[in-house]
Amino acid sequence: MHLDLHFDVRDERVIVTQNLSLKNVSSKAVTSVALDAKRLVDVKIQMYQKFTPLGESKSTPLDFPGHVASFQDLKEVKSIDIGKESITVELGATIDPGKEFVLKTINTVIPTANILEGIYYDFTLKGMPKTMITQCQQYGFQRICPAIDRMSAKAFFTTTIVADERYTNMISNGDLAPGFFKLSSTGEKVPVFIKEKDGDSKLPSRKVIKYYNHKVNMASYLFFFGVGIYETYTKTLEYPDGSCVDLQLLSLPTETGLTEERKKRRTDQYMAAIQAVHDSVLWTYHSTGPETCEHNEERKEVKRLIDVRETLKAKEVKGESVGEELKKVRADLKKLMGAWKETGYKYTGQTYREIGMQNSNYGGMENVGNTTILQSRLAPTDFISDGAYIYMEAVKIHEFYHNINGSQVTGMTPFEIWLNEAVTVHMERKRSSEIFGEGHIRLSQAARAFIPGSGPLASDSGPRAMPVEPEGFNVTNELITGMTYFKAPEFTRMTELLMGTDLFSKGLHRYHDTYKNSNATSIQWVEAMEDTMKDAGKPFELKVMAHGWLKRSGHPHVTVTVDYDEKSKKLSVKMTQTGFESIKQTMAPEEKGGPWDFGADFKAPWKFPVCWAVVKDGKDTHSGMHIMQKESEVLVVENVNAKPDFFSFARGFSYFGTYSVTTATNDDLALQASTDPDLVNRFLAYRAIADKEKGRLVQLRAKGTKLSPSDVSKEYVTAHASIMQDEKLEGAARALITMEPESVDSLPSLRHQYWYISEAKSTMLAAVFLKHQKEILAKFDTLEKENKAGPHKDQLHERALKGHYLRLAAAATKFEAKLKSEVIPRAERLATSAFMTDRIRGVLYYLTLCEEKERDKKLEQLKKSWGSHMDSCEELVGIISSIDSDDSPKIIEALLSDDIFDINLAGHARRVVRNWAHNRKRSVLTDAGLKLTEILLVTVGKVNQMSAYALLDAFGDVAKFDETQKKKMLDTLKSAQSKLDPSKYTSLYNQIGRLLASTK
């Protein structure tokens, strides 16, 4: 019911005192209670004999301060079965159903820098008290104090922190308690710290702060405690109805000794970040909720007036007289919002913070009012890459939307973590589409789905595949996968396509309203959607569809044949899905008789929407959506008066899966790649052309032929050039469509020939460059000449295109070494750009192409310049681990012992592991590479198991190799596993075991 927490903070330890108010909600009397407690020190537990029960409180909200003040008469209780993760407390009394009781616990926490759960150390300035933050998802709270650490155990919190007076910020969930704040001239609540009484005079002086999280209950995994020295940026968010929220952005002090000019630039960058938060919070309010599809004209005017209001407020701060204008705008906003009966989510707290962190297993975490975000993704600084900038905008709406989806309504168990994440990712995508364009964002998502080896589609069909809602797991970190963050959001998107945005928004509101401040199950989410459709007169068995997508791994591949009948003017599209027949999952014994036990067939075909169009001369002549539910179906399009150029199937990646149009010729695909109005299908049509060509070259190479650019077909070069030169397409789209992955999907039997695939890729890109060399270099030079400092968004597309031009040129140097004189100077120019993405590409190509002596010299220079800043240092680690050369293992092994690399930092470890795992031709097909792979599995895994997971993806095709190579790979896995203690590294040990078992 309530946790009254007290944190006594010293650098080397934290003593946590807790008054834990509990209620027996079972139907039976209890004499003991089991508390989750993981690796806590000096645990002591007592029980209060007298107190005023919360249930007797007459106030709203409940009188938590009065409840705590009533505690009296402590009595020792017996604690038994004290193990690594649990404590059973014998209460010495019988607690009847509906009765409350209060325990007092005291324990010590010893933070570390690498166990990123519970309380741990983060970036700290030299000579200052250590920064400490918490990560409690999913079972981290039990590392702080004994608790019922379950997603369903929602409670209210009071938190008191006593810590070094040099800390600038001491924070927790909720609002500042009375007596611990004062109002600023703008109405903002400013913390008032109280000096600690009776402190130890031999130790640094300390101060006290207190927070009340008394408005909305929350699960313990959302708890946050943090002490540190931060730069604090603030902005007041004013809702259209006039109510206000204080926004704060807490940045780690990553730069010191700045000039006044640099300070101003840094301030501007962080204020731009807080503006992004501001805009996303207001977007949630006026552009989501049950009336998403209504009030379109009013919404446009609301957005405009908010901009006008903010401009006037800025003028008012400067002393200009704008009071009457401001008053009128505010009145107009209130009147406009009267059109809404129900808006989107409105924040309930006084302060909403984003807090920069250097080290975490996650990019961000929604700690109710205290969102933690990786420092490198916190603001649009000089060190943020384009991909990181897009992520920065996305993570702000993602973590804020969790306030309603995940915090206010929480999945019942970790098995249902997708409930918290899928809708949240879906809304994040909507917001990102508004900022960067729907076409660009959806194309990026589709391209991500097809990443070879480690992408969501590959993971969903690999040896370690698991359903969105799995039968079990070793640790909850195993659920932080593409299934939770990609496949599940795709299921959510498919649901919206089936329902329509209006009904989907109303169904989502129904779900959020029904389970507000409580927990929900997957079935309850599905039923909320089903009931909404039924009420609208559009019933659909969503439960059956959900079972197919959530309870089993795998996805459909649809074979499509298209036939046009000139006489009848009919277009017949035959669709046959496969993949369901090989499903291995069955119902878990513990689920029998449960909500999923309704007779669904695990080997039934999937149900999914197919968005389609008939295209002629670059325009849709017919379009629609077909719901595929059977193994084979035929779609007939009537009144097609002329033979179409092509049939555009599953537009916008309308379902999570793959397809092939067997009747499409190369000419058809080339035309579709050039003229389909749907950007995703342009991408997939081009990929089909490129993949066929790559497959042909791989087969040629497998026969012993040494590949040359002259071996590449004219059809491929033409198709590539037509996309690359299409000025109607944004630069990022052109670069993304034509970027060649190291995979060959058209020939699964050769999918494991990583060396041949890599050679084929380079040969194809080189052929394009050699055909269009002058044009490519000239366009690169023009774009680079126009490059100028400014907002990241302004030249994002141009930078992507420059990167592609350089990629083509670098590939050509493998066949014509003299071209290095053209490429290396251009790479050096990029390396001095104002934008991090340019600099990363320039440095990587320079290091890859120059001679070893020059490379090593440049690396030493970079270690001094880039290695001195937190963000650029991580990028440098990523660059070094991306170098693709015969001595890559030696370079990466040296990096592991270099001063710039910190294995305790998840960002450093992840970069090395993921980049090396992605380079499969070296990481698993060379002896030196396998040796390094084992070193990384063991050394990284022993520090942070989650950071090592990606290495296992490199072994996804192990069963395809000949016995000699297969044995080498399996021996590497066995050797790595033998060096891991299964009691300490259970997750990684068992994940390797699953992979080994899949090959038998």
Disulfide bonds with the S-S distance in Angstrom:
none
